[in-house]
């Protein structure tokens, strides 16, 4: 499985989100998931199985596949809860 952290422009916030996703995966004991980051303009549907982004760019990302939309990209608890739900749907938890 591959997860792509996406931000609106540049790569700073998506890189931070990538690190936070990796930390949550480690806490959950999930090791067979690849995590990368990129900007919205470069993201394509075939780049990942799951896309994680803030609500500010979610509408512009409707062409992407399965998504986690965060109210706050710095809220670790929100990320952990939503990631746990999606990983359960994917059968990884």
C-alpha positions in Angstrom: 0.0 0.0 0.0 1.1 3.5 -0.7 0.0 6.8 1.0 0.7 10.2 -0.5 0.7 13.3 1.6 -0.5 16.2 -0.6 -0.3 20.0 -0.1 -1.5 22.9 -2.2 1.9 24.3 -3.4 5.4 23.7 -2.5 6.4 20.7 -0.5 6.9 21.9 3.1 3.6 21.0 4.6 3.2 17.8 2.7 6.7 16.7 3.9 5.7 17.5 7.5 2.4 15.5 6.9 4.4 12.6 5.5 6.6 12.5 8.6 3.5 12.6 10.8 1.8 9.8 8.8 5.0 7.7 9.2 5.0 8.3 13.0 1.3 7.2 13.3 2.0 4.1 11.2 4.9 3.2 13.5 2.7 3.7 16.6 0.1 1.4 15.1 2.8 -1.2 14.2 2.2 -0.9 10.4 5.4 -1.4 8.5 4.4 -2.5 4.9 3.1 0.9 3.8 5.1 3.3 1.7 4.6 7.1 2.4 5.6 9.9 0.1 4.6 13.6 -0.4 3.9 15.9 -3.3 2.0 19.0 -4.3 -1.5 18.9 -5.6 -0.7 20.0 -9.1 1.7 17.0 -9.5 -0.5 14.4 -7.8 -2.2 11.8 -10.0 -4.7 9.1 -9.1 -2.3 6.3 -9.9 0.4 7.6 -7.5 -1.1 6.1 -4.4 -3.8 4.0 -2.8 -4.6 6.7 -0.3 -4.2 10.5 -0.4 -4.0 12.6 2.8 -4.6 16.4 2.7 -6.0 19.4 4.5 -9.6 20.5 3.9 -8.3 23.6 2.1 -7.3 21.6 -1.0 -9.8 18.7 -0.8 -12.2 20.2 -3.3 -9.5 20.6 -5.9 -8.4 17.0 -5.3 -11.7 15.4 -6.3 -9.9 13.6 -9.2 -7.8 11.6 -6.8 -8.8 8.3 -5.3 -9.4 7.4 -1.7 -8.8 10.4 0.5 -8.3 11.4 4.1 -9.3 15.1 4.5 -8.0 16.7 7.7 -9.4 19.8 9.4 -5.9 20.5 10.7 -2.8 19.0 9.1 -0.9 19.5 12.4 -3.5 17.7 14.6 -1.8 14.3 15.4 -4.9 12.9 17.1 -7.2 13.7 14.1 -4.6 12.1 11.7 -4.3 9.0 13.9 -8.0 8.5 14.2 -8.8 9.0 10.5 -5.8 6.9 9.4 -6.8 4.1 11.8 -10.3 4.1 10.2 -9.0 4.0 6.6 -6.4 1.3 7.4 -9.2 -0.8 9.0 -11.2 -0.4 5.7 -8.2 -1.5 3.8 -7.9 -4.5 6.1 -4.5 -3.5 7.5 -5.7 -3.2 11.1 
